[in-house]
């Protein structure tokens, strides 16, 4: 059984809320064909910029750690944002026995959640009546997050092997991902 949890801070532009999302995909077929799957997704809207303390106390502690402690076969993937790589976060995750996928500082951004952010952005721009304020925007994002198909999320997660292989094959150069 293979499993991943993805975490990414996003939309940190001052006029937008900060979002955290987690996607878990449990694939029981070792070939990653997706024959038997269970998905868990979550979206949390955070007011303001995501500091190291908020990331640890408002994201990791209530959302990520309980899930990963209940599923010790899972690996946390988060990017190299300062709030993710701070020594206090590293120490906290070690103390909680959370396995973290090593992620080089200058690596290509292969995290599948980036495609989800793009999809949410497209959906926001396509709305007949755009959100007029941060509260409406947060509500619209949560609504649209809930309408993303589980198959679309599974396809993104399952593409990790192909994306990593492509980067390795180009020695870190350009890929279609």
Secondary structure, DSSP 8 states (H G I E B T S, - for coil): -EEEEEEEEE--STTS-EEEEEEEEEE-STT---SSEEEEEEEEEESS---HHHIIIIIIIIIIIHHHHH-TT-EEEE---HHHH-HHHHHHHHHTT--B----TT-----THHHHHHHHHHHHHH-SS---SHHHHHHHHHHHHHTS-HHHHHHHHHTHHHHHHHHHHTTT-----
